[in-house]
Amino acid sequence: MAASHPEQAHAAAVPIDADRFGLLAIRSLYVAAKLDIATVLGDVELDVDAIATRVAAKADATGRLLRLLAAIGVFEERAPHVFCNNKVSAFLRTDNPKNVRAMILMHNSDAMSRPWYEHLEQGIREEVPPFRLTHGEDLFDYLDHHADLDALFSEAMDSVEALTGIASLLISTGGAMNES
């Protein structure tokens, strides 16, 4: 899997402005969460072939996904095609009690994202929630008969509490966390 062009070998070392890649970054983060790459990596570094095998994906595509995410600060590329978790991707690990994986999966699920892509303008014009326009009912009524999304919603709400604790810690320490 050697880089076919010299500039490709340097690409991961050049940081990418995440704001310019908004939707691409969000969807890439969603795919990494869906594949559960952070949990697969755990506390070790693995090459792309091993990661791809463990998540049942193609190595080249997995490598491109991880390079993009590493370039915006999620995951770290330690050597060409060798990745590990960093402080950001650690919050995607299912074994991290403060993980936000469910929040990412919920907000990017088809049921939750379709209303914004398909009916936001109509919702603004008619003053009707886009979710109701897409699904014919309000969110909580929808959750009552969609058990998988309801469970994901509950798990995501639990992660809000974890994020609140992290925010309180940052505020109380003036934004600096003690590394020790």
Steps between C-alpha positions, in 0.01 A plus 500: 500500500784741428399847387494518122577872504758669728247766602269228639760396755501855637122557486425372851763731651322808358205591723164546330266779602203299634264795449554484123414132498188526720265240356784277379657507847168431671412211273853357529474514878163325475645218287793456740252481790272262309797271423610539864860561396597669827394197704682268261818705544469508877837587652713368213605614156398290203565511130215570261479139383442376855246774575311436176489126565362553851227740383412304183599780260745548213850604604555779245171670584557455874844655462358803318234542768757483779740738324226759465399462863862514618548818297216669690619378840301178545735198519875515452706358215820382672665369184376464144174301518537438876241662727419531867250683715572846633324713763217581259435154355510354852151648544375269223604183686208298635711405804539869594223589748508857363467400136289703259470228236123463544452875457686491169312191383161642600542842340631347178244221479267504204199568721662805661694648208248458219261763639772765485612409149153457354264731688687782672395767251137383505508488879623860515239619251211318667626511860475122531783292648693328218485175698119505489501579126726201431348243736142621543537525878709665769828352620382346827195340338733357233736366766209317667487252210862501379680313777848512342494879461342538845787303656757705305324822607515393866868411473570832327323690777718320755805633316367855539538454874860386446566805280353727768746358751791559263382858434472568875854371552633723222320805641618435857862462386492800270506278192817310589487137602776354713680228306617316813 
